[in-house]
Amino acid sequence: MISSKIIIKSLVLFFFCILKMDAQEILTPEEAIKIALENNFEIKIAANNLTIDQTNVAIGNAGMLPTLTASVVDNNSIQNSSQTLQSGGSNQLDNAKNNSLTYGVGLNWTIFDGFMMFAKLDQLKELQKLGEAQLKLTLITKVSDVNSTYFYLVQQQQQLAALDTTIVISNQRLTLAQNRFTIGKASKLEVLNAQVDLNTDKVALLRQKELYANTKILLNQILARDTKTDFIVVEKLTLDEQLLLSELSALAEKQNPQLESQIISKRVAELQLKQIKAGRYPVISVNTAYNIGETQSSLGFVTQSNSRGFSYGLRASLILFDGLAQNRNEKIAKIQIENSTLAIKQQSISLNSLLATSYQTYLTNLELIYLEETNEAIAKQNLEITLDKFHIGTITTLDFRTAQLNYVNAKVRYSNAQFQAKLSEIALKELAGTINF
């Protein structure tokens, strides 16, 4: 069994860590996701883009509403004028002033454009759905980043604990070596080796602390908050070991935002073709206006006139020839639809391939967890036996150091296996579009 001194030192270190943790914010995965959803800049930008798409969905933007225009036209002139009358006489005036003022309101309304306006409105609605899919993709990606970085911190925290343990053991080993040297049962070489190994463990601990601190900064950056914000994470990784490939594939076909975006893009291309085909139909519009006019002239038979009243009319136009532009535009639109169809198939195949490979990695990592857990238990038992033998001097320091490193490495591998399995779980849920946010 591990000596009582090591247990006491470990307990002291544990309680010190507990006191330090109490002074820090305990950040849970759910809280981290909540903060990211509120603060992350990419999420805010995607949300603003969706708001733009939602605002664009309006019948006026599709061309279904009339336009009402107010106008004022004021023309003035000063001219030298002369007029010859039928009677043979003449009129002449220098600096003759003329002015004309017309003002009013006019309404123009396209009542038929080959159903282009209806296709345009449907396209705007599809673009809104595309914005929703893109926002969903941003949310899933950012939540996935938060989860990956968060549980990477959990892994680093576990490795810190493992290195803390080996520091305690190395200190105990150095103390024993010094005591054995004092009473003449060990050489100075054994003390020096113990000191070198202790320093090596301290270097590893410092490197691990640096990695842990840098990862905390990275997570704060993803959460879009002050990078100096201090916090701690939970101690253990939680795994979902019940994922099934068939269920994930079915969900991905319905919920994967990238595949959903491709399907919507095809619908947008189809509606674009419908708008282009509208060019083969006539455009019919009605117009009406109410105008008031005033005219003044210094020379002529009529020196002043006024008018006011309604005007209305109907306009119809049909393009008879446009240099074959209509045919070219329709052909290009059909090719774009074909490309959208191919993109959907490509995305579907890629999605299923990623799901299959990620799921196989997920299963392998779950098996590795159980294997590394067993290895850690064996390494711990081996260290306890080796430590007892080292106390009575029946094994060499090299054998003891080997057992010590085996135990630390086993704990690190076990922690890493859990983390890799968590990454696989996150990747699968991201592909299936089922990450909870």
Secondary structure, DSSP 8 states (H G I E B T S, - for coil): ---HHHHHHHHHHHHHHHHHHHTSEE--HHHHHHHHHHH-HHHHHHHHHHHHHHHH--TTTTT-S-EEEEEEEEEEEEEEEEEE-TTS-EEEEEEEEEEEEEEEEEEEEEEESTTHHHHHHHHHHHHHHHHHHHHHHHHHHHHHHHHHHHHHHHHHHHHHHHHHHHHHHHHHHHHHHHHHHHTTSS-HHHHHHHHHHHHHHHHHHHHHHHHHHHHHHHHHHHTTS-TT--EE--SS--------HHHHHHHHHHH-HHHHHHHHHHHHHHHHHHHHHGGGS-EEEEEEEEEEEEEEESSSS-SEEEEEEEEEEEEEE--S-STTHHHHHHHHHHHHHHHHHHHHHHHHHHHHHHHHHHHHHHHHHHHHHHHHHHHHHHHHHHHHHHHHHHHHT-S-HHHHHHHHHHHHHHHHHHHHHHHHHHHHHHHHHHHHT----
